[in-house]
Amino acid sequence: MIEIITQTFGYLASVLLAIALLVNSDVKFRWINSAGCVAFVVYGILLNSIPVALTNGILVVINMITLYKIYKRKENFQLAECKADDQIVEKFLEHNKEDIASYFPAFSKEQLKGNQSFLVLRDMAIANIFSATVSPNGEAEVKLNYTVPKFRDYKIGPFLFETEKETLMAKGIKKVVYKTVTHNGHIDFLKRSGFTTETVSGEIWAYKVL
């Protein structure tokens, strides 16, 4: 029985460390890597191998220190209004078009024309593009809200919808609506950003009143 448990922790640790190498976010890498190291610590203890347990225990501590620094790091967030035909927007969309398609399968850059659009900058690097069609009643139907992989640590949502809420409202936006959300990671982002989700005609919609 002990042998089966030991092997299980060994395999689990190996799988988690392999998954950690596949993610694009440093935060996700650190968390998944830490889980794998913890599994290896248990594996080492069950094997009575102090070097294995000690080495991975040290790696867990290093990951936790790094995560603490990441979460405590002060970054300069800025919101910059943009237009569909801005050269920087076109280059950004072209560079990230494959990843954008996985989150917004029906998106095309023509959908941005006439929209209210913003770029979210983090330390002057483009982290996100947000674009929505705003109706006269203040309902903003999101056509695109894409964050590049390295910045997917759930900081964009609070900045965009809470810190910059007054900016959005000044543009006539009272309610932000997403129709047909298909990506599980995007659904998780919306829920963490305070959106309410519901099923409409078999599809997931999300909305947030500002």
C-alpha positions as CSV (number, residue, x, y, z in Angstrom):
1,M,0.0,0.0,0.0
2,I,2.8,2.4,1.0
3,E,4.6,1.6,-2.3
4,I,1.5,2.5,-4.3
5,I,1.1,5.8,-2.4
6,T,4.7,6.6,-2.9
7,Q,4.5,6.0,-6.7
8,T,1.4,8.1,-6.9
9,F,3.1,11.1,-5.4
10,G,6.1,10.5,-7.6
11,Y,4.0,10.4,-10.8
12,L,1.9,13.4,-9.6
13,A,5.0,15.5,-9.0
14,S,6.4,14.6,-12.4
15,V,3.2,15.6,-14.1
16,L,2.8,18.9,-12.3
17,L,6.4,19.9,-13.1
18,A,5.8,19.0,-16.7
19,I,2.6,21.1,-16.8
20,A,4.4,24.0,-15.2
21,L,6.9,24.1,-18.1
22,L,4.0,24.5,-20.5
23,V,2.3,27.6,-19.1
24,N,3.1,31.1,-20.3
25,S,2.4,33.0,-17.0
26,D,5.2,33.3,-14.5
27,V,2.6,33.3,-11.7
28,K,1.0,30.1,-12.9
29,F,4.4,28.5,-13.4
30,R,5.4,29.3,-9.8
31,W,2.2,27.9,-8.3
32,I,2.1,24.7,-10.4
33,N,5.8,24.2,-9.8
34,S,5.3,24.6,-6.1
35,A,2.6,22.0,-6.1
36,G,4.9,19.6,-7.9
37,C,7.7,20.3,-5.5
38,V,5.4,19.7,-2.5
39,A,4.5,16.3,-4.1
40,F,8.2,15.5,-4.4
41,V,8.7,16.5,-0.7
42,V,6.1,13.9,0.3
43,Y,7.6,11.4,-2.2
44,G,11.0,12.0,-0.6
45,I,9.7,11.5,2.9
46,L,7.9,8.3,1.9
47,L,11.1,7.0,0.3
48,N,13.1,8.2,3.4
49,S,15.2,10.2,1.0
50,I,16.2,13.4,2.8
51,P,18.0,15.0,-0.2
52,V,14.9,14.7,-2.4
53,A,12.6,16.2,0.3
54,L,15.1,18.9,1.3
55,T,15.9,20.0,-2.2
56,N,12.2,20.3,-3.2
57,G,11.4,22.0,0.1
58,I,13.9,24.7,-0.7
59,L,12.4,25.1,-4.2
60,V,9.0,25.6,-2.6
61,V,10.4,28.3,-0.3
62,I,12.1,30.0,-3.3
63,N,8.8,29.9,-5.3
64,M,6.8,31.4,-2.4
65,I,9.4,34.2,-2.0
66,T,9.2,34.9,-5.7
67,L,5.4,34.9,-5.7
68,Y,5.3,37.3,-2.7
69,K,7.6,39.7,-4.6
70,I,5.3,39.4,-7.7
71,Y,2.1,40.1,-5.8
72,K,3.7,43.0,-3.8
73,R,5.5,44.5,-6.8
74,K,4.2,48.0,-7.6
75,E,3.4,48.4,-11.3
76,N,2.4,51.4,-13.3
77,F,-1.0,50.8,-14.9
78,Q,-2.3,53.2,-17.5
79,L,-5.3,53.3,-19.8
80,A,-4.8,54.7,-23.2
81,E,-7.7,55.3,-25.6
82,C,-7.1,54.0,-29.1
83,K,-8.8,53.5,-32.5
84,A,-9.1,50.5,-34.8
85,D,-6.9,51.9,-37.4
86,D,-4.0,52.9,-35.1
87,Q,-0.9,51.3,-36.3
88,I,0.1,50.0,-32.9
89,V,-3.4,48.3,-32.6
90,E,-3.0,46.6,-36.0
91,K,0.4,45.3,-35.1
92,F,-0.7,44.1,-31.7
93,L,-3.7,42.2,-33.2
94,E,-1.5,40.7,-35.9
95,H,1.1,39.6,-33.5
96,N,-1.4,37.9,-31.2
97,K,-4.0,36.8,-33.7
98,E,-3.8,33.0,-33.1
99,D,-4.1,33.4,-29.3
100,I,-6.9,36.0,-29.7
101,A,-8.8,33.5,-31.9
102,S,-8.8,30.9,-29.1
103,Y,-10.6,33.4,-26.8
104,F,-12.7,35.2,-29.4
105,P,-13.2,32.7,-32.3
106,A,-15.6,35.1,-34.1
107,F,-13.4,38.2,-33.8
108,S,-12.2,40.2,-36.7
109,K,-10.4,43.6,-36.6
110,E,-13.3,45.1,-38.6
111,Q,-15.4,44.7,-35.4
112,L,-13.4,47.4,-33.7
113,K,-14.5,50.2,-36.1
114,G,-16.6,52.7,-34.3
115,N,-16.1,51.1,-30.9
116,Q,-14.9,52.5,-27.6
117,S,-11.4,51.0,-27.4
118,F,-8.5,51.2,-24.9
119,L,-5.1,49.8,-24.4
120,V,-4.0,48.8,-20.9
121,L,-0.3,49.5,-20.3
122,R,1.7,47.9,-17.5
123,D,5.0,49.7,-17.0
124,M,4.5,51.0,-20.6
125,A,4.2,47.5,-22.1
126,I,0.9,46.7,-23.9
127,A,-0.8,44.2,-21.6
128,N,-4.4,44.3,-22.8
129,I,-6.8,45.6,-25.4
130,F,-10.4,46.3,-24.6
131,S,-13.0,47.2,-27.2
132,A,-16.8,47.4,-26.9
133,T,-19.8,48.7,-28.9
134,V,-21.7,51.1,-26.7
135,S,-25.4,51.5,-27.1
136,P,-27.4,54.7,-26.3
137,N,-28.6,53.1,-23.0
138,G,-25.1,52.6,-21.8
139,E,-24.7,48.9,-22.5
140,A,-21.2,48.0,-23.8
141,E,-21.1,44.8,-25.7
142,V,-17.5,43.6,-25.6
143,K,-16.0,42.6,-28.9
144,L,-12.5,42.1,-27.6
145,N,-10.9,42.0,-24.2
146,Y,-7.6,40.3,-24.7
147,T,-4.6,40.1,-22.3
148,V,-1.2,38.8,-23.4
149,P,-0.2,35.5,-21.6
150,K,2.6,37.0,-19.5
151,F,0.1,39.4,-17.8
152,R,-2.6,37.0,-17.0
153,D,-2.4,37.3,-13.3
154,Y,-5.9,38.8,-12.8
155,K,-4.7,42.3,-12.2
156,I,-6.1,43.7,-15.5
157,G,-9.8,43.2,-14.5
158,P,-9.7,45.2,-11.2
159,F,-7.7,48.0,-12.9
160,L,-10.0,48.2,-15.9
161,F,-13.4,47.7,-14.2
162,E,-12.8,49.2,-10.8
163,T,-9.8,51.6,-10.8
164,E,-10.8,53.0,-14.2
165,K,-14.6,52.7,-13.7
166,E,-15.1,56.5,-13.8
167,T,-13.2,56.6,-17.2
168,L,-15.5,54.0,-18.7
169,M,-18.6,55.7,-17.3
170,A,-17.5,59.0,-18.7
171,K,-17.6,57.3,-22.1
172,G,-21.2,56.4,-21.6
173,I,-20.7,52.9,-20.3
174,K,-23.0,51.8,-17.6
175,K,-23.0,48.0,-18.1
176,V,-20.4,45.7,-19.6
177,V,-21.7,42.6,-21.4
178,Y,-20.0,39.6,-22.9
179,K,-22.0,37.4,-25.3
180,T,-21.0,33.8,-26.0
181,V,-18.0,33.3,-23.8
182,T,-16.4,30.0,-24.9
183,H,-12.9,29.9,-23.3
184,N,-12.8,28.4,-19.7
185,G,-9.9,30.7,-18.8
186,H,-11.8,33.7,-19.9
187,I,-14.9,32.7,-17.9
188,D,-12.6,32.3,-14.8
189,F,-11.2,35.8,-15.5
190,L,-14.7,37.3,-15.7
191,K,-15.8,35.7,-12.5
192,R,-12.7,37.0,-10.7
193,S,-13.4,40.4,-12.1
194,G,-16.9,40.5,-10.5
195,F,-19.0,39.5,-13.6
196,T,-22.2,37.6,-13.3
197,T,-22.5,34.7,-15.7
198,E,-25.7,33.2,-17.0
199,T,-26.8,30.7,-19.8
200,V,-28.7,32.3,-22.7
201,S,-29.9,29.9,-25.4
202,G,-27.3,27.4,-24.4
203,E,-24.5,29.9,-24.5
204,I,-22.6,31.6,-21.6
205,W,-23.1,35.3,-21.2
206,A,-21.5,37.6,-18.6
207,Y,-22.3,41.1,-17.4
208,K,-21.2,43.6,-14.9
209,V,-23.0,46.9,-13.9
210,L,-20.5,49.7,-13.2
